[in-house]
């Protein structure tokens, strides 16, 4: 079993920055990728950014150039640096771990990011 714990969510003004962290623990045997998803009220959960075990990254179009995903394998921790935040970035952000190429096997509990105008 794997546990994912997010931190770093907060209330920030538009144009500001936040860094989210996701600490993974437990039986981490095989990881294909880790990622950040978000879900705003009344919407479906969507992929924000993902990083493969080899360090390949991909981003949602809406965050390209503003968000950066990274991993510290020595600490089993993943980060999401969010710059130039916009009110539409307001959502609960979830950390996810995928053991295989498709699907998500583990989710964190989520951390709230609120961007005010």
Secondary structure, DSSP 8 states (H G I E B T S, - for coil): -EEEEEE---EEETT--EEEEEEEEE-----SEEEEEEE-TTS--EEEEEEETT--EEE-GGGTTTEEEEEETTTTEEEEEE-S--GGG-EEEEEEEESSSSS--EE---EEEEEE-
